[in-house]
Amino acid sequence: MTMAKHKRKLSPHYRLDSTDGVDIDLRAKLDEIYLKKLENLHVSNPKICIVFSAGAATGKSTVAQKIAAKYNGLLLENDAIKRAILEFQPDMHDKDRLNLLAWQYSMDLYRRLDSLTQNGLVIRDGVIDWYYDRILPIFQEKGYRLFIIAIRLSTEKNRKIILERGGTPTARAERLIELLDDQAIHQARFGAEFAPNVILEDDTVFDHHIVMDAFGEFMKEVSEVSK
């Protein structure tokens, strides 16, 4: 499926940042301090891209880490890219600039990824809903199968677990709660085009064995097809 790029804001906090113009020096430095230090970079796996349709504080990183550990996947984390940028440019205090650089580098990395590693099992530790129509075509055109983990929570439940967990080094809890209305818009938009492989809800949100079992079956099917 080829999806159109949007040229208008789709929600109050939606960004229209370009993926063009990634700084060559920054890319080279991030390849050194981020990409080359990724675990399982030299492992061989079939092309599968795992993405999360989910809000903040819903356990994405924990699930992503469990899958990466069990199946030797390549874990790509947006916040880790931001931390690497700050390691290279510690005086950067402009969060919008930081987000832009992380976006540009990650999109550039997705395009280069299959030429940099034989590990096709890519686990994208981040929310896919907002920019799926810009990100997923890159993987689809390169022959990656999609495995979609949807975490469908009520607003009340998501707000509660954000407050219980607190914020992150790159986002305050209040900011994450502020984005919930936008998240609902984009999750509905994404859900109208893609059916998830597995769904967690209010009463199962942290039952990660459900995801692990579903992905295990998916891997068996992929292995059978690949024989």
C-alpha positions as a LaTeX table, in Angstrom:
\begin{tabular}{lrrr}
\hline
Residue & $x$ (\AA) & $y$ (\AA) & $z$ (\AA) \\
\hline
Met1 & 0.00 & 0.00 & 0.00 \\
Thr2 & 1.34 & 3.42 & $-0.96$ \\
Met3 & $-0.01$ & 6.18 & 1.27 \\
Ala4 & $-0.10$ & 9.89 & 0.61 \\
Lys5 & 2.01 & 12.34 & 2.52 \\
His6 & $-0.07$ & 14.96 & 4.32 \\
Lys7 & 0.59 & 18.64 & 3.75 \\
Arg8 & $-1.75$ & 19.89 & 6.49 \\
Lys9 & $-1.95$ & 19.52 & 10.25 \\
Leu10 & $-4.14$ & 16.53 & 11.10 \\
Ser11 & $-4.41$ & 17.42 & 14.79 \\
Pro12 & $-3.31$ & 20.36 & 16.97 \\
His13 & 0.11 & 18.85 & 17.75 \\
Tyr14 & 0.77 & 17.15 & 14.42 \\
Arg15 & 4.12 & 18.14 & 12.88 \\
Leu16 & 4.87 & 18.66 & 9.20 \\
Asp17 & 8.64 & 18.29 & 9.48 \\
Ser18 & 10.47 & 17.40 & 6.30 \\
Thr19 & 12.69 & 14.33 & 6.16 \\
Asp20 & 15.03 & 16.05 & 3.74 \\
Gly21 & 18.28 & 17.71 & 4.64 \\
Val22 & 19.64 & 15.36 & 7.26 \\
Asp23 & 23.02 & 16.73 & 8.32 \\
Ile24 & 25.77 & 14.50 & 6.92 \\
Asp25 & 28.12 & 15.08 & 9.84 \\
Leu26 & 25.36 & 14.34 & 12.35 \\
Arg27 & 24.40 & 11.20 & 10.46 \\
Ala28 & 27.99 & 9.94 & 10.48 \\
Lys29 & 28.35 & 10.67 & 14.19 \\
Leu30 & 25.03 & 9.00 & 15.10 \\
Asp31 & 25.94 & 5.98 & 13.03 \\
Glu32 & 29.02 & 5.68 & 15.24 \\
Ile33 & 27.52 & 6.35 & 18.67 \\
Tyr34 & 24.04 & 4.90 & 18.10 \\
Leu35 & 23.70 & 2.56 & 15.12 \\
Lys36 & 26.96 & 0.61 & 15.48 \\
Lys37 & 26.28 & 0.03 & 19.19 \\
Leu38 & 22.88 & $-1.59$ & 18.62 \\
Glu39 & 22.58 & $-5.14$ & 19.86 \\
Asn40 & 21.99 & $-7.87$ & 17.25 \\
Leu41 & 23.23 & $-5.71$ & 14.39 \\
His42 & 25.11 & $-8.69$ & 12.95 \\
Val43 & 22.33 & $-11.25$ & 13.43 \\
Ser44 & 20.44 & $-12.58$ & 10.41 \\
Asn45 & 16.63 & $-12.49$ & 10.58 \\
Pro46 & 13.80 & $-12.31$ & 8.03 \\
Lys47 & 12.32 & $-8.91$ & 7.25 \\
Ile48 & 9.63 & $-8.12$ & 9.83 \\
Cys49 & 8.81 & $-4.66$ & 11.12 \\
Ile50 & 7.08 & $-4.57$ & 14.51 \\
Val51 & 5.20 & $-1.36$ & 15.33 \\
Phe52 & 3.03 & $-0.14$ & 18.20 \\
Ser53 & $-0.33$ & 1.56 & 17.87 \\
Ala54 & $-0.49$ & 2.85 & 21.43 \\
Gly55 & $-0.34$ & 5.81 & 23.74 \\
Ala56 & 2.28 & 6.84 & 26.28 \\
Ala57 & 3.20 & 4.71 & 29.32 \\
Thr58 & 1.47 & 1.60 & 27.95 \\
Gly59 & 4.45 & $-0.75$ & 28.17 \\
Lys60 & 5.74 & $-0.45$ & 24.60 \\
Ser61 & 9.40 & $-0.42$ & 25.60 \\
Thr62 & 9.04 & $-3.44$ & 27.88 \\
Val63 & 7.35 & $-5.49$ & 25.16 \\
Ala64 & 9.86 & $-4.32$ & 22.56 \\
Gln65 & 12.77 & $-5.34$ & 24.81 \\
Lys66 & 11.24 & $-8.76$ & 25.47 \\
Ile67 & 10.81 & $-9.47$ & 21.75 \\
Ala68 & 14.31 & $-8.19$ & 20.96 \\
Ala69 & 15.82 & $-10.39$ & 23.67 \\
Lys70 & 13.98 & $-13.57$ & 22.69 \\
Tyr71 & 14.28 & $-13.26$ & 18.91 \\
Asn72 & 17.52 & $-11.25$ & 18.55 \\
Gly73 & 15.67 & $-8.30$ & 17.06 \\
Leu74 & 17.01 & $-4.90$ & 16.16 \\
Leu75 & 15.49 & $-2.47$ & 18.66 \\
Leu76 & 15.11 & 1.09 & 17.35 \\
Glu77 & 14.07 & 3.58 & 20.01 \\
Asn78 & 13.28 & 7.22 & 19.35 \\
Asp79 & 14.41 & 8.37 & 22.79 \\
Ala80 & 17.73 & 6.55 & 22.37 \\
Ile81 & 18.33 & 8.50 & 19.17 \\
Lys82 & 17.58 & 11.74 & 21.02 \\
Arg83 & 20.01 & 10.77 & 23.78 \\
Ala84 & 22.68 & 10.10 & 21.17 \\
Ile85 & 22.10 & 13.52 & 19.61 \\
Leu86 & 22.47 & 15.16 & 23.03 \\
Glu87 & 25.69 & 13.21 & 23.58 \\
Phe88 & 27.01 & 14.70 & 20.35 \\
Gln89 & 25.50 & 18.16 & 20.94 \\
Pro90 & 25.18 & 18.52 & 24.75 \\
Asp91 & 24.43 & 22.25 & 24.55 \\
Met92 & 21.21 & 21.73 & 22.60 \\
His93 & 18.24 & 22.97 & 24.63 \\
Asp94 & 15.70 & 23.47 & 21.83 \\
Lys95 & 13.32 & 20.48 & 22.09 \\
Asp96 & 11.73 & 21.23 & 18.72 \\
Arg97 & 15.16 & 21.15 & 17.10 \\
Leu98 & 15.99 & 17.92 & 18.92 \\
Asn99 & 12.75 & 16.31 & 17.72 \\
Leu100 & 13.42 & 17.45 & 14.16 \\
Leu101 & 16.96 & 16.01 & 14.10 \\
Ala102 & 15.79 & 12.72 & 15.60 \\
Trp103 & 12.99 & 12.51 & 13.02 \\
Gln104 & 15.30 & 13.23 & 10.10 \\
Tyr105 & 17.96 & 10.78 & 11.24 \\
Ser106 & 15.50 & 7.98 & 11.98 \\
Met107 & 13.74 & 8.33 & 8.62 \\
Asp108 & 17.10 & 8.36 & 6.86 \\
Leu109 & 18.15 & 5.29 & 8.85 \\
Tyr110 & 14.98 & 3.39 & 7.90 \\
Arg111 & 15.78 & 3.92 & 4.23 \\
Arg112 & 19.36 & 2.65 & 4.66 \\
Leu113 & 18.70 & $-0.10$ & 7.17 \\
Asp114 & 18.56 & $-3.17$ & 4.93 \\
Ser115 & 21.89 & $-2.17$ & 3.38 \\
Leu116 & 23.51 & $-1.82$ & 6.82 \\
Thr117 & 22.44 & $-5.08$ & 8.47 \\
Gln118 & 21.13 & $-8.55$ & 7.65 \\
Asn119 & 18.91 & $-8.39$ & 10.69 \\
Gly120 & 15.48 & $-7.79$ & 9.20 \\
Leu121 & 13.63 & $-8.09$ & 12.52 \\
Val122 & 13.10 & $-4.40$ & 13.27 \\
Ile123 & 11.26 & $-3.46$ & 16.45 \\
Arg124 & 10.27 & 0.19 & 16.38 \\
Asp125 & 9.89 & 1.29 & 19.99 \\
Gly126 & 7.65 & 4.28 & 19.40 \\
Val127 & 4.09 & 5.19 & 18.49 \\
Ile128 & 3.32 & 4.50 & 14.82 \\
Asp129 & $-0.13$ & 6.13 & 14.64 \\
Trp130 & 0.80 & 9.74 & 14.00 \\
Tyr131 & 3.14 & 9.30 & 11.01 \\
Tyr132 & 2.41 & 5.77 & 9.79 \\
Asp133 & 1.74 & 6.98 & 6.26 \\
Arg134 & 5.24 & 8.41 & 6.08 \\
Ile135 & 7.11 & 5.63 & 7.89 \\
Leu136 & 5.51 & 2.35 & 6.85 \\
Pro137 & 5.86 & 2.76 & 3.06 \\
Ile138 & 9.65 & 2.74 & 3.53 \\
Phe139 & 9.49 & $-0.72$ & 5.08 \\
Gln140 & 6.74 & $-2.06$ & 2.84 \\
Glu141 & 8.59 & $-1.09$ & $-0.33$ \\
Lys142 & 11.62 & $-2.99$ & 0.94 \\
Gly143 & 9.61 & $-6.16$ & 1.52 \\
Tyr144 & 9.17 & $-6.09$ & 5.29 \\
Arg145 & 6.17 & $-7.90$ & 6.75 \\
Leu146 & 4.30 & $-5.87$ & 9.37 \\
Phe147 & 3.42 & $-7.07$ & 12.86 \\
Ile148 & 1.17 & $-4.55$ & 14.58 \\
Ile149 & 0.72 & $-4.45$ & 18.35 \\
Ala150 & $-2.32$ & $-2.34$ & 19.25 \\
Ile151 & $-2.85$ & $-1.12$ & 22.80 \\
Arg152 & $-6.38$ & 0.25 & 22.88 \\
Leu153 & $-7.04$ & 1.98 & 26.18 \\
Ser154 & $-9.77$ & 4.27 & 27.44 \\
Thr155 & $-8.63$ & 7.85 & 27.96 \\
Glu156 & $-9.19$ & 7.44 & 31.70 \\
Lys157 & $-6.96$ & 4.35 & 31.87 \\
Asn158 & $-4.20$ & 5.93 & 29.79 \\
Arg159 & $-4.25$ & 9.12 & 31.87 \\
Lys160 & $-4.07$ & 7.06 & 35.08 \\
Ile161 & $-1.03$ & 5.04 & 34.03 \\
Ile162 & 0.77 & 8.14 & 32.76 \\
Leu163 & 0.31 & 9.80 & 36.14 \\
Glu164 & 1.42 & 6.64 & 37.96 \\
Arg165 & 4.56 & 6.29 & 35.85 \\
Gly166 & 5.35 & 9.97 & 35.52 \\
Gly167 & 7.13 & 11.66 & 32.63 \\
Thr168 & 10.22 & 10.72 & 30.68 \\
Pro169 & 13.56 & 12.52 & 30.22 \\
Thr170 & 12.15 & 14.06 & 27.03 \\
Ala171 & 8.49 & 14.66 & 27.98 \\
Arg172 & 6.65 & 15.71 & 31.13 \\
Ala173 & 3.61 & 13.70 & 32.25 \\
Glu174 & 1.42 & 16.77 & 31.72 \\
Arg175 & 2.59 & 16.99 & 28.15 \\
Leu176 & 1.84 & 13.30 & 27.53 \\
Ile177 & $-1.67$ & 13.75 & 28.91 \\
Glu178 & $-2.12$ & 16.82 & 26.72 \\
Leu179 & $-1.39$ & 14.67 & 23.66 \\
Leu180 & $-4.04$ & 12.03 & 24.42 \\
Asp181 & $-6.75$ & 13.73 & 22.35 \\
Asp182 & $-4.39$ & 13.89 & 19.36 \\
Gln183 & $-3.40$ & 10.27 & 19.92 \\
Ala184 & $-7.06$ & 9.19 & 19.71 \\
Ile185 & $-7.39$ & 10.95 & 16.34 \\
His186 & $-4.34$ & 9.27 & 14.87 \\
Gln187 & $-5.02$ & 5.86 & 16.37 \\
Ala188 & $-8.45$ & 5.89 & 14.74 \\
Arg189 & $-6.91$ & 6.99 & 11.45 \\
Phe190 & $-4.31$ & 4.22 & 11.57 \\
Gly191 & $-6.85$ & 1.61 & 12.68 \\
Ala192 & $-9.05$ & 2.38 & 9.69 \\
Glu193 & $-6.25$ & 1.25 & 7.36 \\
Phe194 & $-4.44$ & $-1.49$ & 9.28 \\
Ala195 & $-5.73$ & $-4.45$ & 11.28 \\
Pro196 & $-3.56$ & $-5.26$ & 14.31 \\
Asn197 & $-2.04$ & $-8.70$ & 14.84 \\
Val198 & $-2.69$ & $-8.51$ & 18.56 \\
Ile199 & $-4.67$ & $-6.15$ & 20.81 \\
Leu200 & $-4.26$ & $-5.26$ & 24.48 \\
Glu201 & $-6.98$ & $-3.32$ & 26.30 \\
Asp202 & $-7.66$ & $-1.77$ & 29.71 \\
Asp203 & $-7.78$ & $-5.11$ & 31.52 \\
Thr204 & $-4.90$ & $-6.74$ & 29.62 \\
Val205 & $-2.58$ & $-3.78$ & 28.96 \\
Phe206 & 0.37 & $-5.31$ & 30.81 \\
Asp207 & $-0.31$ & $-8.96$ & 29.96 \\
His208 & 2.72 & $-9.17$ & 27.71 \\
His209 & 2.51 & $-12.93$ & 27.32 \\
Ile210 & $-0.43$ & $-12.33$ & 24.97 \\
Val211 & 1.85 & $-10.38$ & 22.63 \\
Met212 & 4.71 & $-12.85$ & 22.98 \\
Asp213 & 2.44 & $-15.79$ & 22.13 \\
Ala214 & 0.97 & $-14.00$ & 19.11 \\
Phe215 & 4.37 & $-13.01$ & 17.79 \\
Gly216 & 5.70 & $-16.53$ & 18.33 \\
Glu217 & 2.94 & $-17.87$ & 16.09 \\
Phe218 & 3.67 & $-15.16$ & 13.54 \\
Met219 & 7.35 & $-16.10$ & 13.47 \\
Lys220 & 6.44 & $-19.75$ & 12.90 \\
Glu221 & 4.30 & $-18.78$ & 9.93 \\
Val222 & 7.07 & $-16.62$ & 8.47 \\
Ser223 & 9.61 & $-19.42$ & 8.94 \\
Glu224 & 7.33 & $-21.90$ & 7.17 \\
Val225 & 6.83 & $-19.55$ & 4.23 \\
Ser226 & 10.60 & $-18.90$ & 4.04 \\
Lys227 & 11.50 & $-22.61$ & 3.79 \\
\hline
\end{tabular}
